[in-house]
Amino acid sequence: MSGHDSKYFSTTKKGEIPELKEELNSQYKDKRKDAVKKVIAAMTVGKDVSSLFTDVVNCMQTENLELKKLVYLYLINYAKSQPDLAILAVNTFVKDSQDPNPLIRALAVRTMGCIRVDKITEYLCDPLQRCLKDDDPYVRKTAAICVAKLYDINAELVEDRGFLDALKDLISDNNPMVVANAVASLAEIQEHSSRPIFEITSHTLSKLLTALNECTEWGQVFILDALSKYKAVDAREAENIVERVTPRLQHANCAVVLSAVKMILLQMELITSTDVVRNLCKKMAPPLVTLLSAEPEIQYVALRNINLIVQKRPTILAHEIKVFFCKYNDPIYVKMEKLEIMIKLASDRNIDQVLLEFKEYATEVDVDFVRKAVRAIGRCAIKLERAAERCISVLLELIKIKVNYVVQEAIIVIKDIFRRYPNTYESIIATLCESLDTLDEPEAKASMIWIIGEYAERIDNADELLESFLETFPEEPPQVQLQLLTATVKLFLKKPTEGPQQMIQVVLNNATVETDNPDLRDRAYIYWRLLSTDPEAAKDVVLAEKPVISDDSNQLDPSLLDELLANIATLSSVYHKPPDAFVTRVKTIQKTEEEEYHDGEGGYSESHAHAAATGASPPQTTSNAQSSAGRSQATPAPVPDLLDLMGMDNSSAIVSADPTTPAGPSLPVVLPAATGQGLQINAQLIRRDGQVFYSMLLENNSQVPLDGFMIQFNKNTFGLAAGGPLQVPPIQPGTSASTLLPMVLFQNVSPGPPSSLLQVAVKNNQQPVWYFNDKIPLSVLFSEDGRMERSSFLETWKSLPDSNEISKDFPTFVMTSVEATLDQLAASNMFFIAKRKHSNQDVLYLSAKIPRGIPFLIELTAAVGVPGLKCAIKTTGLEMAPLFFEAMESLLKS
C-alpha cells in the first residue's frame, strides 16, 4: 500500500460490509481496487471481514500486481477459517504459477505455501514442482522456501513427490540466493525430522563456500549455520574452510559476523597449529569489539555471545577489556553483562584497571548495579589470589563511605573471601564489626554472624555481638536464624564459659519450642543431642574444616558450553540454555504394523504404500517373527491375517457375485511382477448394474502355486471396503485368474480432505503382504438416478450461490462431435439436460449425482474441432470439485 492509503483506515459509516460488498463487485477496476484496500485496512485493525471472502476472491482475476498482492494477503489471513471457500482460489493460483511474469509466479507459489489448509495442499504440488525448475532464480528461491512450509503441513507428501531431492539439486544452482534458500529450507526440514535429510559432503561444501561470497546477508547466515554442522576431515580441511569464511568477519550485519565466529570456533577445535589458532584469535577480536558500537539491543545479544566465547577462548579478547568498561548512558542490562565479561577477562595484568572501574561503579546511583559492582570486586579476589589484598583494600574503602547497601554487599563478599583464603585477612574483622548496627538485609546479617561464629576465639566480645542479634531471634528470617544457631554453637564450643552457655540454652530453646521451621528445629535438635552426649564429637562436626570455595566466573559445564557455542547467534546463546530447554518439538512417532492395522477398522499407514513402491515389505513385529518361525526359511514370513485382524468370520462372508468374470485386457497394472516376487496384479474400480466392483486379474509368474488370497482396503474418502472375501482359485505357475469383487461404501471412511487415493493390501499363503496404491475415479460413483428435469436443473442452478461454482479448462481436449461427447459421458451416468449456442461454441448442460445425494450441475463449453473445453460446475459438495475434475479429465482422455 502506498503512503496515501491511510484514508482507508479512517472510520466508516453504518452499513460498511454491504457497501464493501457492492464496491468489490463493481464493474470498474479502480473501484474494486479501492474496495480491496478498504477490506485489508479493516482486517489490519482487527475487524472481521471474512463474510466478504467470495467477493474478494472474485477480484483475483486481474493483471494488476498490487491488487493481486492485496487479495493474496486477505486469503492468507482468512483461508484457515474458510477452508471450503479457499478452494475457490485454487484455479487462479495454478494459473498464476504459470504466468509470464516471474513476480506473479513467485507470489502465487509463496501464497499457496502460506495458506495452511489441507484441502489446498495437494494442488500446491504440481505448481511447486514447476517453480522449483523455473527459469527465473527469483521463482526458484521462493519455491525452495515453500517446500519447507509444505513439509510442515504434510511431510509424507513432500517425500513422496520428490521435493527433498529437488531441494538438494538446488544446492548446485548457479544462483547463490537459490542455494541459500535451498540450504535454509533443508535445515528447517532437518530440525523437524528424526532421520538425516541434509548432510554436507566435501562436494557440497565447496559449492556452499562458493555461494557464500555472492549471496545476500541472510543467505550468508543460512549457509554459515549449515556449514557449522560440518565436521572437517582433518586439520588441513578445517584451515581451508576457516580461510574461506574469515572475510565474513568484516561484514556489516551482526548476524553474519556472529555466524562466522561460530563457524570458526567450531573448526578451530580441529586445527592443531598453535600459530594458526593464535592468528585466528587476533582476527576475531576486532569484529566482536565492533559489535559493541551498535544499538543497546544488539550490544546485549553480542555481549551474551561474547560471554560464552571468552569462557572457551579468553585469549581472543584478553587485551580488549577496556571496550567492556561501562558508559554512563548504557542501559542497565548492558552494564550488567559487561560487568560479567570484565570479571571473566580480569587477570593479574589488568586487575588494577578493573578495580578502578568497579570502585567507580560502586558510587553510582543505580542500587542494583552498585551491588553487582561490589560483588564483582569480591569475585575478582576469589579468582586472582595475588590480587586478593588489593580487592580487600578497595572493599574497605567502600565500607568507609558508610552507604548502607554498599557496606552490606561488601560484608557478603568478604565472607566469601574469608572462605577462599582462611586465616589470611582476619585483621579486617574489627572494621566490619563497626557496621553491625547498620545491617538490615538477611544475607548481610547471616554473613556477619557467620564471620563472628567462625572467628569467635579471635573476637574478644564475640558473645556480646551475637547477643545483640539474639534479642530479635524469633522475628529474624530463617536464613539468619540458622546462622545464629550455628554461630552460637561454635562460640560455645570455642569458649565454653558461662555467658555462651546461657546463650546456647536460649537459642536451642527458641529453635526447638518457639519455631515452626522444620529445618531450624531439626538442626537445633541435632546440635542439642551432640552437645549433651559427646561435646568432642560436636567439635568434630561443627568446627570441621570447611571446603575452600572456588572461582565461579566460568560456571558453565564444559559440555553445556560446547552446546551453547554450537548455537551462537541464536536464542540459545542469549538465554544460555540449550534449545531443548525452551523449545518443544513434536515428532511423529512411527507406529508398529499391528498398531496401524488396529487404528480404526484395519487401516494401514502410507508408509506401507511406499514400501510397495520400492519393492520392500514392512518390518515384522516380534509376534509376527515368532509365529512364522516354523515356516520355511526361504519364504518371507507373512504378516498377520488381514481379515482376522478385522475380526471378520471368513465362513460367514458374502460370496462374490461372479468370481470368474474376465477382467479384460485393459486393466492397468497396480502391482508389477518385479515388485510382487512374480505376482502381477491388474485392477480397476468399475460400475456394473448400479453396483461398484473391484475388477482384478492376477498372474502367477513365480515358480510355486499361489493360493489363499485375501484383500483389505485402507480408510479412504468414500469408505470403500470389500463386500466379501476375495474369491480366487489357486493359481498355478504361468497361469492367471480374474475376479469381480463387490464393494460397499462408507464402511471405512478416512478423515481429512477428499482424496482419490485407494490403498490396497493383498496377501496369499506363500508370500508376504503386498501393498499398492490405486485411484478412486469419481465417475464410478455417479449413480443411475442422477438425471434431473430441465426445470429442476434451472431452479437448483439459480438457488446455489456463486461461491458454489468452480470451473476448469481442458486446453488439449478436442470435441469431435457433440453427440459422441454426450454418449461418452452418458456411459458414466452424466445425463444430458439442455444445449445452447454461444458465439461459435456449444454450451452443454448435464447433471450427475454421487452417493449421499451430492448433485453436480455441469456446464461444458467447447467448439467442435477446436482444442479447448471449459467445464464449470455448481454443487453443494464443493470439496469434491477437485475429484470431479480429475474424473472428467480421465473421461475426456479415454
Summary of the structure (lengths in Angstrom):
residues: 894
radius of gyration: 39.8
end to end distance: 49.0
largest distance: 124.3
contacts: 2814
relative contact order: 0.04
helix: 56%
strand: 11%
